[in-house]
Amino acid sequence: MLPLKNIFNKIFWDERVDRRDHVITFVHRGAPSDAKTITASQIRQVGRSWFTYCQQDQETLIPMHRILTVENVRTGEILWRKRGTSNPT
């Protein structure tokens, strides 16, 4: 499996990749199963160890260590899964 940063770089900088085809699931306390899933198209900025996403005109910063999975929903392929995580949802 590729490192998470490489996957993010491909999703956000490779013009052949459609962000709408990718979902990111991360730890989100209070959400069902303490996990939230967003499309990569909701992500506004990617930093060295974080990303921000926008939902209902509110921007939220998420540290990379909270990411559980990155999946291509068009193909069903899990591109990255946090070690020790079987199924976050």
N, C-alpha and C positions, 0 to 999 in steps of 0.2 A: 504494500500500500504506500502511495506517495505521502510525503509529509503534508500536513494541513496547509501550511503556507503556500506550497506549490500548487495545491488544488485551488486555493483562493486566487492565486495569481492567474491560473488558467481560466477560471470562471470570469474574472473581472477584466482581463486584458486581452484574451484571445477573442478576436472578432467573430470567429466561427462558432463560438459557444453562446447559446441562448440562456441568459440568466433565469428566465421563467421556467426552464426545465430542471432547475436545481432547488432543493430545499435544505435548510440548515435547521437541525434540532439542537436546542441547548437547554441547560438547566435554568428554570425560571420558577422560583419559589412561589407557591400559591396557585400555579396553573395546574390543571389536571395532570397527575403523575409527576408533578414538579418539572415538567418539560414543556417547551413551546417550540413550534415549528413555523418558520417563515420561508418565503421564497427568496432566493438570492437577489431578485429584482428590488426587494425592499431595502437592501443594504445600501447605505449612502456613502460611507467612508470605511476604509480598511487601514488600520495602523499596524504597527509592529506586533502588538500583543492584544489587539482589540478590534472590534468593528462597531459601527452604529447602524441602526435600522430605524426606519420611520413607519409609524402606524398611527393612523388617525391624527395626523399633524403633530405627533410627538416623537422626538428622536431619543433613542435609548442606546446607551453604550453597554456593550457586552464583552467581557474579557474572553480571549480565545480559549482559556482553559475550561470554560463552561460548555464548549461545544461538545455534543454527544455524537452526532452523525452529520455527514454531508451526503446527499443522495441525488442521483439523476432520476427524476420521477418519470421521464419519458421512457427510459430504458429499464428502470427498476434497479439499477446498479447502485450499491452503496460504495461511494468513492472513498470515504474515510469513516472510521468508527473509533471512538475513544476506547483504549484498552480497558477490559473488564466490563464493557457495556454490551449486553446481549441485544436488547430491544428497548429503546427509550420510551416508546409510546405504548 
